[in-house]
Amino acid sequence: MRLIYSLQEELNADPQQVADTQALTLDKSRPFGLKGTYGLFGSPEWWANIERGVSPVQTLAGRITRIYLEGMRNEGQGFEMTLDDGTLYKYSCVANRRKDLSAYQIGKRIEFAMMFDPLKNPTPGATGEPDTHSRVVLKVLVSE
């Protein structure tokens, strides 16, 4: 398996993303953003809670079964995977380097880990149910 996306690498390349997310969390006058339940996003405390298993992290594994265009103008790429238990799951293709987006291919094995970070307030979810957590992708691995 080859690592094609690491949140840690993304945040190291864009420290402003961490600062902006943390500022929104700390701004009590704004009803959206993360609660900061497991520490401020991207902080040493936040990463330590992930490493120690305090923060809820889920790893999904399976095979890529479909690649498709997404977005209002089809500017993005998404994938559908069949998990090892037979469930279907869809997500956007992410990679730290643009060239690694080609790793998303039908039939390849994929694993990704995501952390569920509580939101200040629920937001409308894609299924109609309110989302109470942000799904923060930590890493993506794809078979060679």
KALIN-V696701 format. One record per pair of residues at least 24 apart in sequence whose C-alpha atoms are under 10 Angstrom apart, sorted by the first residue. I is the first residue (numbers start at 1). J is the second residue. D is the distance in whole Angstrom. If there is no record, write none. Layout:
i = <I I>
j = <J J>
d = <D D>
This chain:
i = <1 1 1 1 1 1 1 1 1 2 2 2 2 2 2 2 2 2 3 3 3 3 3 3 3 3 3 3 3 4 4 4 4 4 4 4 4 4 4 4 4 4 4 4 5 5 5 5 5 5 5 5 5 5 5 5 5 5 6 6 6 6 6 6 6 6 6 6 7 7 7 7 7 7 7 7 7 8 8 8 8 9 9 9 10 10 10 10 11 12 13 15 17 17 18 18 19 25 25 28 30 31 31 31 31 32 32 32 32 32 33 33 33 33 33 33 33 33 33 34 34 34 34 34 34 34 34 35 35 35 35 35 35 36 36 36 36 37 37 37 37 38 38 38 39 41 41 46 50 50 55 55 55 56 56 56 56 56 57 57 57 57 57 57 57 57 57 58 58 58 58 58 58 58 58 59 59 59 59 59 59 59 59 59 60 60 60 60 60 60 60 60 60 61 61 61 61 61 61 61 61 61 61 62 62 62 62 62 62 62 62 62 62 62 63 63 63 63 63 63 63 63 63 63 64 64 64 64 64 64 64 64 64 64 64 64 65 65 65 65 65 65 65 65 66 66 66 66 66 67 67 67 67 67 67 68 68 69 77 77 78 79 79 79 80 81 81 81 81 81 81 82 82 82 83 83 83 93 94 94 94 95 95 95 96 96 100 103 103 103 103 104 104 104 105 105 107 108 108 108 109 109 109 109 110 110 110 110 110 111 111 111 111 111 112 112 112 112 112 112 113 113 113 113 113 114 114 114 115>
j = <108 109 110 111 140 141 142 143 144 100 103 110 111 140 141 142 143 144 95 96 100 110 111 112 139 140 141 142 143 94 95 96 97 98 99 100 101 103 104 139 140 141 142 143 93 94 95 96 97 100 101 112 137 138 139 140 141 142 94 95 96 112 113 137 138 139 140 141 42 95 96 114 136 137 138 139 140 42 47 138 139 96 138 139 95 96 97 138 42 42 96 42 41 42 42 43 43 119 120 120 120 119 120 121 122 119 120 121 122 123 117 118 119 120 121 122 123 133 134 117 118 119 120 121 132 133 134 117 118 119 120 121 133 117 118 119 120 117 118 119 120 116 117 118 117 117 136 117 115 138 115 116 117 114 115 116 117 118 113 114 115 116 117 135 136 137 138 112 113 114 115 116 135 137 138 111 112 113 114 115 137 138 139 140 84 85 89 110 111 112 113 114 140 85 89 109 110 111 112 113 140 141 142 86 87 88 89 107 108 109 110 111 112 142 88 105 106 107 108 109 110 111 142 143 88 89 90 104 105 106 107 108 109 110 111 142 89 90 104 105 106 107 108 109 90 104 105 106 107 91 92 93 104 105 106 92 93 93 101 104 104 104 105 106 106 106 107 108 109 110 111 107 109 110 109 110 111 140 137 139 140 139 140 141 139 140 142 141 142 143 144 141 142 143 142 143 143 142 143 144 141 142 143 144 140 141 142 143 144 139 140 141 142 143 137 138 139 140 141 142 137 138 139 140 141 138 139 140 139>
d = <10 8 8 9 9 6 5 4 6 10 9 9 10 8 5 5 6 7 9 9 9 10 9 10 7 6 4 7 9 8 5 6 8 10 10 6 8 8 10 8 6 6 7 10 10 6 5 5 8 9 10 9 9 8 5 5 7 10 9 8 7 10 10 8 6 4 7 9 9 9 8 10 8 7 5 6 9 8 9 7 8 7 10 10 9 7 10 10 8 10 10 9 9 9 6 8 10 9 8 9 9 9 6 7 10 7 6 6 8 8 10 9 6 6 8 10 10 10 9 7 6 4 5 8 10 8 8 8 6 5 5 8 9 8 7 8 8 7 7 9 10 10 8 9 10 9 10 10 8 10 7 7 8 8 6 6 8 10 7 5 4 6 9 9 9 9 9 8 6 5 6 8 10 10 10 7 6 4 6 9 10 10 9 10 8 10 9 8 6 5 6 8 10 9 10 7 6 4 7 9 10 9 10 9 9 9 9 9 8 6 6 7 9 10 10 9 8 6 6 4 6 9 9 9 10 9 10 7 7 5 5 6 6 7 10 9 10 10 10 8 5 6 8 10 9 9 8 6 9 10 10 9 8 7 7 9 10 10 9 10 9 8 9 9 9 9 9 9 9 8 10 10 10 10 10 9 9 9 9 9 8 9 8 10 10 10 10 9 7 8 8 10 7 9 9 10 9 7 6 8 8 6 5 9 7 6 4 6 10 8 6 5 7 9 7 7 6 4 6 9 6 5 6 7 9 5 7 9 10>
